[in-house]
Amino acid sequence: MGTKRAAAAAAAVAAGGAGLRIAVARKRAGWPTRPPRRPPEPHWHSVTVNLPSDRLSPDGRLPAELADLGDLVDVRVRQAPGGRGTELSARLRDGERSALSSAPGRLRGSDPAQRLRSALRRAKQKAETGEVLLADRSGTGGRSLRGLPADLLDRHGLDEGRL
């Protein structure tokens, strides 16, 4: 067992040395050591709703879930590609993107992009089914260290899911 550990340690040292040689060679050649840091661009988040646009936003009114965000977002409603319903898109306005997203902010629910994704998801569900669907609680009994990930997923399932 000792020889296996020694071999693994030697392999790790060799791989680290090779990586260091590559990094030094790139630095000497003038390669940038880090990618340039750019502020995140506000991009459009979209969902396709299986309804015609006149039923999704009658008289040009936005769904209540997006209207509640007010001036935080720009919203676009148009026919989905291939005539398959309505594409509902929204993005944060330029000033709202200044607060960079962080894991603690997402867990607290204070991330504006998280609020936007959640509002789009709720608007789609409400338009298509008439209600916002909620997942059942996980089958774990009481609160425990093993059940903590499941509790976290239950609480933030609507906020962090994919669109």
N, C-alpha and C positions, 0 to 999 in steps of 0.2 A: 504494500500500500504506500510505503514511503517513496518508492521509485516513481509511482504514478504521479504523486504530488510534485516531486522534483522535476519530472518531465513537463508537467503542466506549467510550473513556474518558469522553466526555461523557455517554453514556447511563448508565454506571455511576455517575457523580457525581450525575446527576439522580435515579436510583433511590435512591441512598443518602440524598440530601437529602429525598426524599419519605418514606422510612422514618423518618428522624429527626423530621420534622414530625409524623407520626402518633404516634410514641412520646411526644413532648412534649405533644401534645394529650391523649393518654390519661392521662398523669401529672397534668396540670392538672385533668382531670375526675375524678380520684380512683381511676382504675383501678389495680389492683395491677400492678406491673411484672413480678413473677414469680409463678408458681403457688405455692400454699402447699406446703411440703415436709412430706410425711407418710412415716412409715416404711412400707416395703412390707409388705403384708398377706400372711400365708402363705395360698396358695391351693392348691386340689386339682389335682394332675396326674393325668390318667387315661388308661388305655389300655383298649381293648375286646379281650378275648381270646376267640377262637373255640372255647371249651370251656365246658361247664357248670361251675358253681361247685364242685360236689363233686369234679370231677377237677382243677380248678385248685388248690384248697386242701383236700385231704382231711383230715378230722378237725379242720378249723379251723386247720390249720397254714399259715403263709404260705409263698409260694415262697422258696427259699433266698436269692435275690438281694435280696429285701426284708427277710428275717429278719436278714441280715448287717448291715443298717443299725441294728438294735436300737431303742433309745429315741430315736433321731434323728428318727423319723417316726411319724405316725399313719396307719394303713392302713384302708381300707374296701373290702370285697368285696360286690358285689351284682349282681343280674341286670341285664344291659344292656337298654336300651330296645328294645321290639319283640321281646323274646325272642331276641336275636341274640348269644348268648354271655354272657360275664361282664364286668362293668366292674370293673377293678382301679384303685383310686385311692389316692393317698398325698399327704401334705403334711408339710412341716417343722413341728416343734413350735415354739411361740412363742420359746423361748430360742435356738433354732438359727438364727433369722432375723437375729440381731443382727449377724452378720458380713455386711456388705453385699457384694454380688456385684461383682466388678471383672474387667476383662479379664485382667490378669496372674494373678488367682486362678483364672479359668477355664482359662487356658493351663497352669497348674501342676497343675490337677486338684484344687484345694483348696476349690472352691466347693460348699457342701452341696446347693444346688439342682441343680447339675450331676450330683452323685452320685446324687441321687434320680431324675432323669430317666433316667440311664443304667441304674439298677437296674430301673426299670419296663420299659424297652425290652428289657433282657436277659431279664427274667421272661416277658414276652410271647413272645419268640422261643423260649425254652427250652420253654415250655408248648405252643406250637403246632407246633414243628418238632423238638423234642428236642435242639437244639443252638443255640448263639449263633452267628449268621452273621457272618462278617467279610468286608469288602470286599477285593478283590485290591489289591495295591499298584499305584500308578499306573504308567504306561508310561515315565515319565521315567527316564533312565539313572542317572547318578551325581548326587551332591548338587551343585546349582548354585543361583544366585540366582533363576533362572527357575523352578526346580522347587520352591522353598521353599513356596509356597502349597499345592502338591499334597501335599508331605510333611506339612505341618501338618494338612491335611484328612484324610489317611490316619491320623495319630496320634489325632486327636480326633473322628473320624467317629461313633463310638458314643456319645460324651459329649454332643455338641452338636446332634445331629439333632432334628428335630421329632417329637413323639409322634403 
